[in-house]
Amino acid sequence: MKIIIVGDGKVGFAIAKQLSKEGYDITIIENKPQVLNLTMNLLDVVGIQGNGANYDVLKEAQVDQADLIIAATSSDEINIISCLMAKKMGVGNTIARIRNPEYVKGLRMLKEDLGLSLQINPEQTAAIEIVRSLSFSNFIKTSSFAKGRLELAEIKVLENSPLIGKKISKLGDALKSQIQFVAIQHGKEVSIPNGDTEIRLHDKVTLTGSTKQLEKFLCAIGVLQQRSVHEVMIVGGGKITFYLVPMLLELGIGVKVIEMKRDRCLELVEKFPEITVIHGDGTDHELLLSESLRDMDVFIALTDNDEENVIISMYASNQGVGKVIPKVNRVSLGFLLEKLGIENAITPKNLTANQIVSYVRAMQNTLGSNVESLIKIVDDQVEVLEFRVRSNCKFIGIPLKDLNLKEGILISYITHRGVSRIGVGSSRVALGDTVIIVSTQQGLRDINDVLA
């Protein structure tokens, strides 16, 4: 499949890196030569310097032969024009990155007229992810899945944990909770566990289940304390904040925003008169304390500087804030966050890349069992995929215990008529079901790929 990506910034590079790794034919259009050259040295892609909204540049990229164009520049307008022109030049599928909150509602109405197959918004996706993770502590890394029906939680097994030395088969009944262990990392080794797998100190364990069941289990093992969120402090008044604030207000949560730019402060006050907006430097520890940092339930760092976000999140955590969420785009900082016990960092570019990869895989399987959604866990070493069961599925009606699955594959959940249940030996899939598959093998594209 030939894919053209317009824009080689953080989001464009993350998408290109993932898709090129999976063997797709990638061409990147970027107007900054030094940025383009660096990407071409790092990835197996074709690079074309120029403006992605320019007819001649699109023609040079052979857009008429492409299956998909992804416009991911920092300019919404260029992204829209690129997709419009590409559609006119013969591309069947177009994806545009639209960030401006003022455009989002209007573009939903014009999606078909503009020929957009998918509209991506990293900032809005990040805001949704932040709201979803509010229930969990700093020590639990969570992800929503299967249209919100299921959650994935990644925890580290610390000293005094009741999990140490226990076999997985003995835990479910003892704790009376419908959760499933889907991955275990011991040192650098990652595996899909079974009932005989024993949990050891310092293992990193990934669980899945409904939000309610996960919370019940995590409370039972002492890593989660039920607490409600009443007030949130946000440092940084950028686009994520503009999407996040109304979501928090809808939940009845008080919001305090600290922002350096005066005009941005005025814009926030005008749009959200019910919140408190402070014009000041959110990295100033004295300012944070004077604005009642220690009384906050949640602290969210959304400045444009990753290092600042990490440092002020560390400070907030040290001051006793129960949950801190930094925005971090540099993957290299992940190790530091893990050491500090901050697991819920938000990385907008990775959320978007997962969304795009899921769409591309589904494109390749329009006649087969589509990948409905995809996320990566355990430092991107494990994929969790949701497949739709269509007529070409080779194991409809066959009990899972009778299937010859590839190594490193787990059929985790089966959703039948809107009800999700853990896959056990006697479970069977039916036409129209959705199936959650956990895999240490990268790049599954069809549900039948799980069979040996």
Secondary structure as the mmCIF struct_conf table of DSSP 4:
data_model
#
loop_
_struct_conf.conf_type_id
_struct_conf.id
_struct_conf.beg_label_comp_id
_struct_conf.beg_label_asym_id
_struct_conf.beg_label_seq_id
_struct_conf.end_label_comp_id
_struct_conf.end_label_asym_id
_struct_conf.end_label_seq_id
STRN STRN1 LYS A 2 VAL A 6
BEND BEND1 GLY A 9 GLY A 9
HELX_RH_AL_P HELX_RH_AL_P1 LYS A 10 LYS A 21
TURN_TY1_P TURN_TY1_P1 GLU A 22 GLY A 23
STRN STRN2 ASP A 25 GLU A 30
BEND BEND2 ASN A 31 ASN A 31
HELX_RH_AL_P HELX_RH_AL_P2 PRO A 33 LEU A 42
BEND BEND3 LEU A 43 ASP A 44
STRN STRN3 VAL A 46 GLN A 49
BEND BEND4 GLY A 50 GLY A 50
TURN_TY1_P TURN_TY1_P2 GLY A 52 ALA A 53
HELX_RH_AL_P HELX_RH_AL_P3 TYR A 55 GLU A 60
TURN_TY1_P TURN_TY1_P3 ALA A 61 GLN A 62
HELX_RH_3T_P HELX_RH_3T_P1 VAL A 63 GLN A 65
BEND BEND5 ASP A 67 ASP A 67
STRN STRN4 LEU A 68 ALA A 71
BEND BEND6 THR A 73 SER A 74
HELX_RH_AL_P HELX_RH_AL_P4 ASP A 76 LYS A 88
TURN_TY1_P TURN_TY1_P4 MET A 89 GLY A 90
BEND BEND7 GLY A 92 GLY A 92
STRN STRN5 ASN A 93 ARG A 97
HELX_RH_AL_P HELX_RH_AL_P5 PRO A 101 LEU A 114
TURN_TY1_P TURN_TY1_P5 GLY A 115 GLY A 115
BEND BEND8 SER A 117 SER A 117
STRN STRN6 LEU A 118 ILE A 120
HELX_RH_AL_P HELX_RH_AL_P6 PRO A 122 ARG A 132
HELX_RH_3T_P HELX_RH_3T_P2 SER A 133 SER A 135
BEND BEND9 PHE A 136 PHE A 136
TURN_TY1_P TURN_TY1_P6 ASN A 138 PHE A 139
STRN STRN7 ILE A 140 PHE A 145
TURN_TY1_P TURN_TY1_P7 ALA A 146 ARG A 149
STRN STRN8 LEU A 150 LYS A 156
TURN_TY1_P TURN_TY1_P8 GLU A 159 ASN A 160
TURN_TY1_P TURN_TY1_P9 PRO A 162 GLY A 165
STRN STRN9 LYS A 167 LYS A 167
HELX_RH_3T_P HELX_RH_3T_P3 ILE A 168 LYS A 170
HELX_RH_AL_P HELX_RH_AL_P7 LEU A 171 LEU A 175
TURN_TY1_P TURN_TY1_P10 LYS A 176 LYS A 176
STRN STRN10 GLN A 180 HIS A 186
TURN_TY1_P TURN_TY1_P11 GLY A 187 LYS A 188
STRN STRN11 GLU A 189 SER A 191
TURN_TY1_P TURN_TY1_P12 GLY A 195 ASP A 196
HELX_LH_PP_P HELX_LH_PP_P1 THR A 197 THR A 197
STRN STRN12 GLU A 198 GLU A 198
HELX_LH_PP_P HELX_LH_PP_P2 ILE A 199 ILE A 199
TURN_TY1_P TURN_TY1_P13 LEU A 201 HIS A 202
STRN STRN13 LYS A 204 GLY A 209
HELX_RH_AL_P HELX_RH_AL_P8 THR A 211 ALA A 220
TURN_TY1_P TURN_TY1_P14 ILE A 221 GLY A 222
BEND BEND10 VAL A 223 VAL A 223
STRN STRN14 GLU A 231 VAL A 235
BEND BEND11 GLY A 238 GLY A 238
HELX_RH_AL_P HELX_RH_AL_P9 LYS A 239 GLU A 250
TURN_TY1_P TURN_TY1_P15 LEU A 251 GLY A 252
STRN STRN15 GLY A 254 GLU A 259
BEND BEND12 MET A 260 MET A 260
HELX_RH_AL_P HELX_RH_AL_P10 ARG A 262 LYS A 271
TURN_TY1_P TURN_TY1_P16 PRO A 273 GLU A 274
BEND BEND13 ILE A 275 ILE A 275
STRN STRN16 THR A 276 HIS A 279
BEND BEND14 GLY A 280 GLY A 280
TURN_TY1_P TURN_TY1_P17 GLY A 282 THR A 283
HELX_RH_AL_P HELX_RH_AL_P11 HIS A 285 SER A 290
TURN_TY1_P TURN_TY1_P18 GLU A 291 SER A 292
HELX_RH_3T_P HELX_RH_3T_P4 LEU A 293 ASP A 295
BEND BEND15 ASP A 297 ASP A 297
STRN STRN17 VAL A 298 ALA A 301
BEND BEND16 ASP A 304 ASP A 304
HELX_RH_AL_P HELX_RH_AL_P12 ASP A 306 ASN A 318
TURN_TY1_P TURN_TY1_P19 GLN A 319 GLY A 320
BEND BEND17 GLY A 322 GLY A 322
STRN STRN18 LYS A 323 PRO A 326
STRN STRN19 LYS A 327 LYS A 327
HELX_RH_3T_P HELX_RH_3T_P5 VAL A 331 LEU A 333
HELX_RH_AL_P HELX_RH_AL_P13 GLY A 334 LYS A 339
TURN_TY1_P TURN_TY1_P20 LEU A 340 GLY A 341
STRN STRN20 ILE A 346 ILE A 346
HELX_RH_AL_P HELX_RH_AL_P14 PRO A 348 GLN A 364
TURN_TY1_P TURN_TY1_P21 ASN A 365 LEU A 367
BEND BEND18 GLY A 368 GLY A 368
STRN STRN21 VAL A 371 ILE A 377
TURN_TY1_P TURN_TY1_P22 VAL A 378 GLN A 381
STRN STRN22 VAL A 382 ARG A 388
TURN_TY1_P TURN_TY1_P23 SER A 391 ASN A 392
TURN_TY1_P TURN_TY1_P24 LYS A 394 PHE A 395
STRN STRN23 ILE A 396 ILE A 396
TURN_TY1_P TURN_TY1_P25 GLY A 397 GLY A 397
HELX_RH_3T_P HELX_RH_3T_P6 LEU A 400 ASP A 402
STRN STRN24 LEU A 405 LEU A 405
HELX_LH_PP_P HELX_LH_PP_P3 LYS A 406 LYS A 406
TURN_TY1_P TURN_TY1_P26 GLU A 407 GLY A 408
STRN STRN25 ILE A 409 HIS A 416
TURN_TY1_P TURN_TY1_P27 ARG A 417 GLY A 418
STRN STRN26 VAL A 419 ILE A 422
TURN_TY1_P TURN_TY1_P28 GLY A 425 SER A 426
STRN STRN27 VAL A 429 VAL A 429
TURN_TY1_P TURN_TY1_P29 LEU A 431 GLY A 432
STRN STRN28 THR A 434 SER A 439
BEND BEND19 THR A 440 GLN A 442
BEND BEND20 ASP A 446 ASP A 446
HELX_RH_3T_P HELX_RH_3T_P7 ILE A 447 VAL A 450
STRN STRN29 LEU A 451 LEU A 451
#
